[in-house]
Amino acid sequence: MMEKCVHDEYSRAKFQKRKNSSPSPAVDLSEESQAERLARKTREAPYVPIGLAGCLGAVLYGLYQYKNRGDMSTSVYVMKFRVVAQSAVVLTLGLGVGYSMIDKYILPKFQTSASKKDEPSE
């Protein structure tokens, strides 16, 4: 009879510990359809579908420009496109982080200061 691998036992114990320690999910995943799951994931992380749409748009634009590249070699075109794609990713990440910081740190300060102004002074 073959002995069990120590790694498998460790992985199983680690998974069991994580499973027992995590709180129950707010959504019953067994009864969630694919459309409902997509809608929930989109609400939780709205930048993912925006990023996917931007990626698809960039690829389509790149394919169109590749046909009309003129006498530029393929390797030079691909390198230029890689730089443009990486710049778009960095810009999108920067905008997402900026929005998250404004939403988490700056807007609550304005809301608390506005609520203090609305309170009647004694």
Secondary structure, DSSP 8 states (H G I E B T S, - for coil): -----HHHHHHHHHHHHHHHHS---SS-GGG--HHHHHHHHHHH-THHHHHHHHHHHHHHHHHHHHHT-TT--HHHHHHHHHHHHHHHHHHHHHHHHHHHHIIIIIHHHHHHHHHHHHS---
